[in-house]
Amino acid sequence: MPMFIGLPHGVSLPRNLAEPDARHLVSVLARTFQWTGPLFGRAEVEAYLHAQADGPATLPSPALTDEDWQRVQKTAAWKRLAADARRAITTADVIGQALRQAGCCCTHCDTPISGPPTANWGLCPVCLNRAHLADLQLLPCPTGDGASPHRWNSDTCTACTMPSPPNRPHLTALATAA
């Protein structure tokens, strides 16, 4: 009878879950819950070894024995890998970029904002009041993926309703009532 590892909410997994099956399970969970991030494991180490090799014939098969993999896992560098990856993501401000592109934070001052991008074009009320409409028109459309341009017709962007051409140099925004 297999041994089981207890997990939250009554979920249990067999103790002898094979690594490829565990990797597939994590991948399915990530897709289901829209998690994103790097997954580092034996497959990535083997891919690295293949990339560094002069040719496939120079590597044994498998590229990493169980003993090799256990030694890699015990190194200080491997134990730091998750923290180093988090630090790199934080340093690159990837999460902040996603929040700004989604219109959850002001693209100029990082103040949290609410409401649809068509109401604030990715700016808080203070920055929206200071913004020149011509400058806003040069930014990506806030209803897109954060990199796509506006889709102009004769009067407005068909996605975010920003006016075009500018009939006034500034927009007027009101702070939300408390």
MDTraj code that builds the backbone (N, CA, C; nanometers):
import mdtraj as md
import numpy as np

residues = "MET PRO MET PHE ILE GLY LEU PRO HIS GLY VAL SER LEU PRO ARG ASN LEU ALA GLU PRO ASP ALA ARG HIS LEU VAL SER VAL LEU ALA ARG THR PHE GLN TRP THR GLY PRO LEU PHE GLY ARG ALA GLU VAL GLU ALA TYR LEU HIS ALA GLN ALA ASP GLY PRO ALA THR LEU PRO SER PRO ALA LEU THR ASP GLU ASP TRP GLN ARG VAL GLN LYS THR ALA ALA TRP LYS ARG LEU ALA ALA ASP ALA ARG ARG ALA ILE THR THR ALA ASP VAL ILE GLY GLN ALA LEU ARG GLN ALA GLY CYS CYS CYS THR HIS CYS ASP THR PRO ILE SER GLY PRO PRO THR ALA ASN TRP GLY LEU CYS PRO VAL CYS LEU ASN ARG ALA HIS LEU ALA ASP LEU GLN LEU LEU PRO CYS PRO THR GLY ASP GLY ALA SER PRO HIS ARG TRP ASN SER ASP THR CYS THR ALA CYS THR MET PRO SER PRO PRO ASN ARG PRO HIS LEU THR ALA LEU ALA THR ALA ALA".split()
xyz = np.array([
    [0.0845, -0.1166, 0.0000],
    [0.0000, 0.0000, 0.0000],
    [0.0896, 0.1237, 0.0000],
    [0.0656, 0.2204, -0.0950],
    [0.1515, 0.3377, -0.1026],
    [0.1289, 0.4316, 0.0148],
    [0.2342, 0.5031, 0.0521],
    [0.2248, 0.6031, 0.1583],
    [0.1777, 0.7331, 0.0962],
    [0.1001, 0.8120, 0.1716],
    [0.0480, 0.9371, 0.1189],
    [0.0991, 1.0551, 0.1997],
    [0.1177, 1.1674, 0.1311],
    [0.1610, 1.2912, 0.1941],
    [0.0361, 1.3764, 0.2111],
    [0.0090, 1.4217, 0.3335],
    [-0.1081, 1.5042, 0.3567],
    [-0.0881, 1.6457, 0.3058],
    [-0.1865, 1.6985, 0.2364],
    [-0.1844, 1.8341, 0.1841],
    [-0.3092, 1.9064, 0.2331],
    [-0.3128, 2.0372, 0.2234],
    [-0.4302, 2.1125, 0.2684],
    [-0.5583, 2.0691, 0.1970],
    [-0.6687, 2.0954, 0.2605],
    [-0.8013, 2.0731, 0.2033],
    [-0.8268, 1.9268, 0.1699],
    [-0.7655, 1.8362, 0.2396],
    [-0.7917, 1.6951, 0.2200],
    [-0.7303, 1.6342, 0.0958],
    [-0.6448, 1.7044, 0.0282],
    [-0.5806, 1.6526, -0.0922],
    [-0.4630, 1.5662, -0.0502],
    [-0.4432, 1.4561, -0.1172],
    [-0.3259, 1.3742, -0.0881],
    [-0.2661, 1.3239, -0.2184],
    [-0.1364, 1.3073, -0.2162],
    [-0.0629, 1.2598, -0.3320],
    [0.0164, 1.1369, -0.2911],
    [0.0375, 1.0463, -0.3836],
    [0.1214, 0.9309, -0.3489],
    [0.2641, 0.9771, -0.3212],
    [0.3284, 0.9144, -0.2247],
    [0.4644, 0.9500, -0.1880],
    [0.5612, 0.9233, -0.3025],
    [0.5294, 0.8296, -0.3876],
    [0.6197, 0.7935, -0.4964],
    [0.5797, 0.8592, -0.6289],
    [0.5209, 0.9772, -0.6240],
    [0.4848, 1.0504, -0.7445],
    [0.6116, 1.0761, -0.8258],
    [0.6124, 1.0328, -0.9499],
    [0.7303, 1.0486, -1.0347],
    [0.7494, 1.1959, -1.0695],
    [0.8764, 1.2368, -1.0871],
    [0.9072, 1.3767, -1.1157],
    [0.8356, 1.4291, -1.2400],
    [0.8314, 1.3556, -1.3525],
    [0.7567, 1.4077, -1.4681],
    [0.6076, 1.4278, -1.4372],
    [0.5495, 1.3381, -1.3570],
    [0.4088, 1.3532, -1.3203],
    [0.3889, 1.4748, -1.2294],
    [0.4816, 1.4950, -1.1368],
    [0.4731, 1.6110, -1.0469],
    [0.4871, 1.7399, -1.1269],
    [0.5781, 1.7402, -1.2223],
    [0.5985, 1.8576, -1.3077],
    [0.4723, 1.8883, -1.3878],
    [0.4087, 1.7836, -1.4405],
    [0.2838, 1.8016, -1.5160],
    [0.1736, 1.8549, -1.4243],
    [0.1645, 1.8032, -1.3027],
    [0.0639, 1.8498, -1.2067],
    [0.0827, 1.9984, -1.1769],
    [0.2063, 2.0405, -1.1518],
    [0.2342, 2.1814, -1.1240],
    [0.1987, 2.2664, -1.2456],
    [0.2295, 2.2180, -1.3648],
    [0.1989, 2.2913, -1.4874],
    [0.0474, 2.3088, -1.5050],
    [-0.0288, 2.2042, -1.4795],
    [-0.1753, 2.2130, -1.4910],
    [-0.2310, 2.3096, -1.3869],
    [-0.1822, 2.3023, -1.2633],
    [-0.2271, 2.3958, -1.1601],
    [-0.1937, 2.5398, -1.1980],
    [-0.0742, 2.5618, -1.2517],
    [-0.0335, 2.6968, -1.2914],
    [-0.1246, 2.7510, -1.4011],
    [-0.1553, 2.6695, -1.5009],
    [-0.2453, 2.7150, -1.6083],
    [-0.3856, 2.7408, -1.5540],
    [-0.4331, 2.6550, -1.4663],
    [-0.5684, 2.6677, -1.4127],
    [-0.5844, 2.7951, -1.3315],
    [-0.4859, 2.8270, -1.2480],
    [-0.4959, 2.9421, -1.1584],
    [-0.4194, 3.0644, -1.2087],
    [-0.3694, 3.0603, -1.3341],
    [-0.2965, 3.1712, -1.3953],
    [-0.1738, 3.2119, -1.3146],
    [-0.1046, 3.1131, -1.2570],
    [0.0223, 3.1397, -1.1910],
    [0.1278, 3.1503, -1.2995],
    [0.2270, 3.2292, -1.2738],
    [0.3360, 3.2374, -1.3687],
    [0.4663, 3.2440, -1.2909],
    [0.5697, 3.2026, -1.3547],
    [0.6996, 3.2073, -1.2895],
    [0.7856, 3.0941, -1.3395],
    [0.9125, 3.1051, -1.3150],
    [1.0030, 3.0009, -1.3623],
    [0.9948, 2.8771, -1.2737],
    [1.0061, 2.7631, -1.3356],
    [1.0124, 2.6364, -1.2641],
    [1.1500, 2.5784, -1.2922],
    [1.2273, 2.5622, -1.1873],
    [1.3621, 2.5111, -1.2035],
    [1.3690, 2.3714, -1.1446],
    [1.4158, 2.2795, -1.2234],
    [1.4286, 2.1415, -1.1783],
    [1.5310, 2.0688, -1.2624],
    [1.5236, 1.9397, -1.2539],
    [1.6185, 1.8553, -1.3248],
    [1.6158, 1.8818, -1.4760],
    [1.4965, 1.9036, -1.5316],
    [1.4850, 1.9261, -1.6757],
    [1.5625, 2.0511, -1.7181],
    [1.5586, 2.1565, -1.6363],
    [1.6314, 2.2797, -1.6697],
    [1.7819, 2.2594, -1.6606],
    [1.8251, 2.1805, -1.5636],
    [1.9685, 2.1514, -1.5501],
    [2.0150, 2.0697, -1.6702],
    [1.9350, 1.9725, -1.7106],
    [1.9729, 1.8917, -1.8275],
    [1.9718, 1.9757, -1.9546],
    [1.8759, 2.0663, -1.9673],
    [1.8728, 2.1554, -2.0838],
    [1.9979, 2.2435, -2.0857],
    [2.0400, 2.2907, -1.9690],
    [2.1618, 2.3702, -1.9590],
    [2.2825, 2.2877, -2.0039],
    [2.2901, 2.1644, -1.9572],
    [2.4021, 2.0775, -1.9962],
    [2.4036, 2.0559, -2.1474],
    [2.2853, 2.0347, -2.2064],
    [2.2780, 2.0147, -2.3516],
    [2.3215, 2.1410, -2.4257],
    [2.2827, 2.2576, -2.3762],
    [2.3192, 2.3840, -2.4414],
    [2.4693, 2.4079, -2.4339],
    [2.5331, 2.3610, -2.3274],
    [2.6762, 2.3823, -2.3095],
    [2.7611, 2.2773, -2.3814],
    [2.7004, 2.1662, -2.4175],
    [2.7755, 2.0565, -2.4787],
    [2.8135, 2.0901, -2.6222],
    [2.9241, 2.0317, -2.6676],
    [2.9685, 2.0509, -2.8063],
    [2.8742, 1.9822, -2.9045],
    [2.8121, 1.8770, -2.8618],
    [2.7173, 1.8034, -2.9453],
    [2.6460, 1.7001, -2.8608],
    [2.5340, 1.6490, -2.9079],
    [2.4588, 1.5521, -2.8282],
    [2.5377, 1.4249, -2.7987],
    [2.6312, 1.3912, -2.8852],
    [2.7101, 1.2695, -2.8638],
    [2.8073, 1.2836, -2.7480],
    [2.8375, 1.4063, -2.7061],
    [2.9347, 1.4252, -2.5982],
    [2.8713, 1.4087, -2.4603],
    [2.7385, 1.4035, -2.4533],
    [2.6708, 1.3875, -2.3242],
    [2.6253, 1.2436, -2.3051],
    [2.6383, 1.1930, -2.1829],
    [2.5820, 1.0612, -2.1568],
    [2.4293, 1.0708, -2.1549],
    [2.3630, 0.9591, -2.1618],
    [2.2169, 0.9586, -2.1528],
    [2.1778, 0.8742, -2.0326],
    [2.1102, 0.9268, -1.9363],
    [2.0642, 1.0645, -1.9256],
    [2.1812, 1.1582, -1.8954],
    [2.1603, 1.2854, -1.9230],
    [2.2667, 1.3842, -1.9036],
    [2.3015, 1.3992, -1.7567],
    [2.2073, 1.3685, -1.6700],
    [2.2253, 1.3845, -1.5257],
    [2.1808, 1.2560, -1.4567],
    [2.2718, 1.1890, -1.3887],
    [2.2331, 1.0698, -1.3141],
    [2.1608, 1.1126, -1.1866],
    [2.0970, 1.0201, -1.1216],
    [2.0303, 1.0510, -0.9944],
    [2.1302, 1.1041, -0.8922],
    [2.2502, 1.0479, -0.8904],
    [2.3519, 1.0934, -0.7967],
    [2.3970, 1.2361, -0.8300],
    [2.4138, 1.2646, -0.9601],
    [2.4504, 1.4002, -1.0025],
    [2.3428, 1.4992, -0.9586],
    [2.2181, 1.4638, -0.9828],
    [2.1064, 1.5522, -0.9497],
    [2.1003, 1.5774, -0.7988],
    [2.1232, 1.4762, -0.7196],
    [2.1237, 1.4943, -0.5737],
    [2.2368, 1.5868, -0.5302],
    [2.3531, 1.5761, -0.5948],
    [2.4643, 1.6654, -0.5614],
    [2.4320, 1.8097, -0.5981],
    [2.3690, 1.8290, -0.7146],
    [2.3302, 1.9643, -0.7565],
    [2.2343, 2.0239, -0.6543],
    [2.1365, 1.9452, -0.6103],
    [2.0359, 1.9932, -0.5149],
    [2.0962, 2.0339, -0.3812],
    [2.2089, 1.9773, -0.3449],
    [2.2719, 2.0069, -0.2159],
    [2.3625, 2.1293, -0.2184],
    [2.3852, 2.1868, -0.3362],
    [2.4771, 2.3016, -0.3448],
    [2.4118, 2.4281, -0.2910],
    [2.4953, 2.5186, -0.2444],
    [2.4462, 2.6477, -0.1955],
    [2.3825, 2.7273, -0.3095],
    [2.4404, 2.7197, -0.4288],
    [2.3858, 2.7936, -0.5431],
    [2.2439, 2.7471, -0.5753],
    [2.2199, 2.6156, -0.5725],
    [2.0861, 2.5636, -0.6024],
    [1.9864, 2.6047, -0.4941],
    [2.0302, 2.6021, -0.3710],
    [1.9411, 2.6408, -0.2607],
    [1.9061, 2.7889, -0.2663],
    [1.9907, 2.8719, -0.3269],
    [1.9663, 3.0154, -0.3423],
    [1.8861, 3.0485, -0.4668],
    [1.8660, 2.9532, -0.5547],
    [1.8087, 2.9801, -0.6863],
    [1.6734, 3.0506, -0.6790],
    [1.5820, 3.0052, -0.5963],
    [1.4489, 3.0674, -0.5882],
    [1.4594, 3.2111, -0.5379],
    [1.5405, 3.2343, -0.4354],
    [1.5567, 3.3701, -0.3824],
    [1.6229, 3.4608, -0.4856],
    [1.7217, 3.4086, -0.5594],
    [1.7875, 3.4883, -0.6629],
    [1.6902, 3.5227, -0.7755],
    [1.6035, 3.4280, -0.8128],
    [1.5041, 3.4534, -0.9173],
    [1.4047, 3.5597, -0.8707],
    [1.3598, 3.5506, -0.7457],
    [1.2685, 3.6534, -0.6912],
    [1.3337, 3.7908, -0.6916],
    [1.4591, 3.7962, -0.6522],
    [1.5311, 3.9230, -0.6477],
    [1.5438, 3.9814, -0.7892],
    [1.5713, 3.8983, -0.8879],
    [1.5827, 3.9453, -1.0263],
    [1.4487, 3.9991, -1.0765],
    [1.3408, 3.9324, -1.0423],
    [1.2070, 3.9776, -1.0832],
    [1.1739, 4.1093, -1.0150],
    [1.2081, 4.1214, -0.8879],
    [1.1832, 4.2452, -0.8150],
    [1.2679, 4.3582, -0.8715],
    [1.3952, 4.3315, -0.8969],
    [1.4856, 4.4331, -0.9502],
    [1.4385, 4.4809, -1.0878],
    [1.3895, 4.3909, -1.1692],
    [1.3412, 4.4272, -1.3029],
    [1.2021, 4.4901, -1.2970],
    [1.1386, 4.4933, -1.1797],
    [1.0067, 4.5528, -1.1602],
    [0.9015, 4.4916, -1.2522],
    [0.9084, 4.3618, -1.2722],
    [0.8159, 4.2938, -1.3616],
    [0.6723, 4.3011, -1.3085],
    [0.6533, 4.2817, -1.1797],
    [0.5183, 4.2866, -1.1228],
    [0.4643, 4.4291, -1.1309],
    [0.5472, 4.5279, -1.1021],
    [0.5057, 4.6678, -1.1150],
    [0.4662, 4.7017, -1.2582],
    [0.5426, 4.6516, -1.3545],
    [0.5090, 4.6753, -1.4946],
    [0.3735, 4.6146, -1.5279],
    [0.3482, 4.4945, -1.4794],
    [0.2195, 4.4292, -1.5060],
    [0.1049, 4.5091, -1.4437],
    [0.1252, 4.5598, -1.3214],
    [0.0207, 4.6404, -1.2570],
    [-0.0050, 4.7703, -1.3332],
    [0.1008, 4.8342, -1.3806],
    [0.0831, 4.9578, -1.4573],
    [0.0170, 4.9296, -1.5913],
    [0.0585, 4.8232, -1.6595],
    [-0.0009, 4.7891, -1.7884],
    [-0.1473, 4.7485, -1.7741],
    [-0.1834, 4.6905, -1.6598],
    [-0.3226, 4.6499, -1.6360],
    [-0.4091, 4.7666, -1.5906],
    [-0.3476, 4.8811, -1.5644],
    [-0.4240, 4.9967, -1.5191],
    [-0.4592, 4.9905, -1.3727],
    [-0.3851, 4.9124, -1.2944],
    [-0.4084, 4.9020, -1.1497],
    [-0.3227, 5.0017, -1.0719],
    [-0.2177, 5.0522, -1.1334],
    [-0.1313, 5.1540, -1.0739],
    [-0.1047, 5.2613, -1.1792],
    [-0.0905, 5.3833, -1.1344],
    [-0.0631, 5.4961, -1.2233],
    [0.0691, 5.4725, -1.2961],
    [0.0679, 5.4957, -1.4263],
    [0.1898, 5.4739, -1.5041],
    [0.2970, 5.5778, -1.4760],
    [0.2606, 5.6895, -1.4127],
    [0.3602, 5.7932, -1.3828],
    [0.4112, 5.7870, -1.2396],
    [0.3219, 5.7649, -1.1410],
    [0.3656, 5.7753, -1.0012],
    [0.3447, 5.6474, -0.9199],
    [0.2924, 5.5426, -0.9806],
    [0.2684, 5.4124, -0.9157],
    [0.1599, 5.4148, -0.8083],
    [0.0814, 5.5212, -0.7986],
    [-0.0299, 5.5242, -0.7035],
    [-0.1327, 5.4200, -0.7466],
    [-0.1820, 5.3385, -0.6543],
    [-0.2887, 5.2451, -0.6924],
    [-0.4109, 5.3216, -0.7430],
    [-0.4692, 5.2734, -0.8510],
    [-0.5887, 5.3358, -0.9069],
    [-0.6943, 5.2288, -0.9293],
    [-0.8165, 5.2729, -0.9413],
    [-0.9243, 5.1787, -0.9673],
    [-1.0085, 5.2331, -1.0813],
    [-1.0967, 5.1524, -1.1267],
    [-1.1814, 5.1910, -1.2378],
    [-1.1266, 5.1374, -1.3676],
    [-1.2102, 5.1358, -1.4682],
    [-1.1652, 5.0828, -1.5975],
    [-1.0637, 5.1757, -1.6633],
    [-0.9758, 5.1196, -1.7457],
    [-0.8759, 5.2023, -1.8144],
    [-0.9390, 5.3108, -1.9014],
    [-1.0620, 5.2905, -1.9445],
    [-1.1281, 5.3917, -2.0268],
    [-1.1679, 5.5135, -1.9443],
    [-1.1649, 5.5019, -1.8117],
    [-1.2007, 5.6149, -1.7254],
    [-1.0786, 5.6960, -1.6837],
    [-0.9609, 5.6332, -1.6824],
    [-0.8436, 5.7056, -1.6307],
    [-0.7197, 5.6928, -1.7195],
    [-0.7263, 5.6155, -1.8238],
    [-0.6141, 5.5931, -1.9165],
    [-0.4842, 5.5592, -1.8454],
    [-0.4966, 5.4866, -1.7341],
    [-0.3792, 5.4394, -1.6610],
    [-0.3136, 5.5424, -1.5716],
    [-0.3830, 5.6525, -1.5431],
    [-0.3263, 5.7572, -1.4581],
    [-0.4176, 5.7860, -1.3394],
    [-0.3550, 5.8219, -1.2265],
    [-0.4309, 5.8645, -1.1095],
    [-0.4885, 6.0042, -1.1390],
    [-0.5841, 6.0517, -1.0621],
    [-0.6428, 6.1835, -1.0896],
    [-0.5398, 6.2967, -1.0937],
    [-0.4410, 6.2949, -1.0051],
    [-0.3404, 6.4023, -1.0037],
    [-0.2594, 6.4011, -1.1334],
    [-0.2100, 6.2854, -1.1730],
    [-0.1288, 6.2769, -1.2948],
    [-0.2141, 6.3004, -1.4196],
    [-0.3393, 6.2579, -1.4161],
    [-0.4273, 6.2810, -1.5298],
    [-0.4516, 6.4303, -1.5503],
    [-0.4666, 6.5042, -1.4410],
    [-0.4848, 6.6488, -1.4516],
    [-0.3609, 6.7179, -1.5082],
    [-0.2435, 6.6640, -1.4818],
    [-0.1180, 6.7247, -1.5273],
    [-0.0783, 6.6807, -1.6683],
    [-0.1378, 6.5730, -1.7170],
    [-0.0943, 6.5130, -1.8431],
    [-0.1383, 6.5947, -1.9640],
    [-0.0534, 6.5981, -2.0630],
    [-0.0889, 6.6571, -2.1920],
    [-0.1523, 6.5468, -2.2757],
    [-0.2626, 6.5748, -2.3360],
    [-0.3339, 6.4762, -2.4155],
    [-0.2462, 6.4203, -2.5276],
    [-0.1672, 6.5065, -2.5901],
    [-0.0789, 6.4604, -2.6975],
    [0.0212, 6.3564, -2.6462],
    [0.0704, 6.3727, -2.5228],
    [0.1624, 6.2751, -2.4635],
    [0.0907, 6.1441, -2.4357],
    [-0.0328, 6.1526, -2.3864],
    [-0.1103, 6.0311, -2.3589],
    [-0.1370, 5.9522, -2.4871],
    [-0.1579, 6.0243, -2.5965],
    [-0.1863, 5.9568, -2.7223],
    [-0.0666, 5.8774, -2.7737],
    [0.0520, 5.9123, -2.7294],
    [0.1719, 5.8409, -2.7710],
    [0.1953, 5.7131, -2.6908],
    [0.1302, 5.7015, -2.5745],
    [0.1453, 5.5828, -2.4897],
    [0.0649, 5.4670, -2.5473],
    [0.0966, 5.3439, -2.5092],
    [0.0150, 5.2309, -2.5534],
    [-0.1288, 5.2454, -2.5032],
    [-0.2210, 5.1859, -2.5743],
    [-0.3617, 5.1892, -2.5341],
    [-0.3770, 5.1123, -2.4028],
    [-0.4378, 5.1735, -2.3016],
    [-0.4486, 5.1070, -2.1714],
    [-0.5462, 4.9900, -2.1683],
    [-0.6256, 4.9699, -2.2702],
    [-0.7173, 4.8558, -2.2710],
    [-0.6542, 4.7330, -2.3336],
    [-0.5343, 4.7483, -2.3887],
    [-0.4669, 4.6363, -2.4540],
    [-0.3754, 4.5623, -2.3587],
    [-0.2685, 4.5112, -2.4129],
    [-0.1738, 4.4314, -2.3352],
    [-0.0631, 4.5148, -2.2731],
    [-0.0743, 4.6466, -2.2834],
    [0.0272, 4.7340, -2.2273],
    [0.1352, 4.7719, -2.3256],
    [0.1303, 4.7151, -2.4455],
    [0.2298, 4.7474, -2.5472],
    [0.1647, 4.7829, -2.6808],
    [0.0368, 4.7519, -2.6971],
    [-0.0318, 4.7757, -2.8245],
    [-0.0703, 4.9221, -2.8395],
    [-0.0623, 4.9748, -2.9614],
    [-0.0973, 5.1156, -2.9834],
    [-0.2489, 5.1369, -2.9812],
    [-0.2865, 5.2623, -2.9768],
    [-0.4274, 5.2988, -2.9859],
    [-0.4811, 5.2610, -3.1231],
    [-0.6129, 5.2407, -3.1300],
    [-0.6813, 5.2129, -3.2565],
    [-0.7690, 5.3349, -3.2867],
    [-0.7125, 5.4275, -3.3618],
    [-0.7797, 5.5549, -3.3843],
    [-0.8815, 5.5465, -3.4961],
    [-0.9955, 5.6122, -3.4735],
    [-1.0843, 5.6455, -3.5844],
    [-1.0779, 5.7974, -3.5960],
    [-1.1726, 5.8630, -3.6550],
    [-1.1607, 6.0075, -3.6767],
    [-1.1669, 6.0882, -3.5473],
    [-1.2360, 6.0390, -3.4446],
    [-1.2544, 6.1172, -3.3221],
    [-1.1880, 6.0600, -3.1981],
    [-1.1778, 5.9285, -3.1870],
    [-1.1311, 5.8655, -3.0632],
    [-1.0582, 5.7355, -3.0930],
    [-0.9961, 5.6842, -2.9871],
    [-0.9453, 5.5467, -2.9917],
    [-1.0681, 5.4577, -2.9735],
    [-1.0861, 5.3620, -3.0605],
    [-1.2051, 5.2772, -3.0542],
    [-1.2036, 5.1850, -2.9326],
    [-1.0886, 5.1669, -2.8696],
    [-1.0794, 5.0785, -2.7532],
    [-1.0955, 5.1540, -2.6218],
    [-1.0224, 5.2646, -2.6050],
    [-1.0221, 5.3337, -2.4749],
    [-1.0960, 5.4673, -2.4769],
    [-1.1474, 5.5066, -2.5917],
    [-1.2245, 5.6304, -2.6106],
    [-1.1452, 5.7583, -2.5848],
    [-1.0138, 5.7529, -2.5889],
    [-0.9338, 5.8746, -2.5752],
    [-0.9588, 5.9631, -2.6970],
    [-0.9802, 6.0928, -2.6750],
    [-1.0070, 6.1800, -2.7891],
    [-0.8850, 6.1997, -2.8784],
    [-0.9127, 6.2163, -3.0073],
    [-0.8078, 6.2456, -3.1047],
    [-0.8714, 6.3228, -3.2186],
    [-0.8118, 6.4223, -3.2730],
    [-0.6918, 6.4886, -3.2237],
    [-0.7234, 6.5696, -3.0986],
    [-0.6203, 6.6124, -3.0272],
    [-0.6490, 6.6840, -2.9027],
    [-0.7192, 6.8168, -2.9298],
    [-0.8316, 6.8343, -2.8620],
    [-0.9013, 6.9611, -2.8751],
    [-0.8732, 7.0512, -2.7555],
    [-0.7957, 6.9980, -2.6609],
    [-0.7490, 7.0769, -2.5476],
    [-0.6186, 7.0138, -2.4996],
    [-0.5280, 7.0922, -2.4416],
    [-0.3977, 7.0361, -2.4043],
    [-0.4012, 6.9480, -2.2810],
    [-0.4963, 6.9667, -2.1921],
    [-0.5015, 6.8887, -2.0685],
    [-0.6383, 6.8246, -2.0532],
    [-0.6400, 6.7168, -1.9780],
    [-0.7646, 6.6522, -1.9385],
    [-0.8006, 6.7000, -1.8007],
    [-0.9235, 6.6832, -1.7612],
    [-0.9655, 6.7190, -1.6275],
    [-1.0184, 6.5944, -1.5594],
    [-0.9611, 6.5619, -1.4450],
    [-1.0041, 6.4449, -1.3708],
    [-1.0446, 6.4881, -1.2328],
    [-1.1437, 6.4211, -1.1786],
    [-1.1882, 6.4482, -1.0432],
    [-1.1488, 6.3317, -0.9553],
    [-1.0980, 6.3606, -0.8369],
    [-1.0647, 6.2540, -0.7427],
    [-1.1933, 6.1858, -0.7013],
    [-1.1851, 6.0565, -0.6769],
    [-1.3045, 5.9836, -0.6355],
    [-1.3498, 6.0316, -0.4991],
    [-1.4798, 6.0344, -0.4788],
    [-1.5355, 6.0798, -0.3502],
    [-1.5094, 5.9735, -0.2443],
    [-1.4746, 6.0194, -0.1252],
    [-1.4459, 5.9248, -0.0165],
    [-1.5728, 5.8882, 0.0552],
])
top = md.Topology()
chain = top.add_chain()
for i, resn in enumerate(residues, 1):
    res = top.add_residue(resn, chain, resSeq=i)
    for name in ("N", "CA", "C"):
        top.add_atom(name, md.element.get_by_symbol(name[0]), res)
traj = md.Trajectory(xyz[None], top)
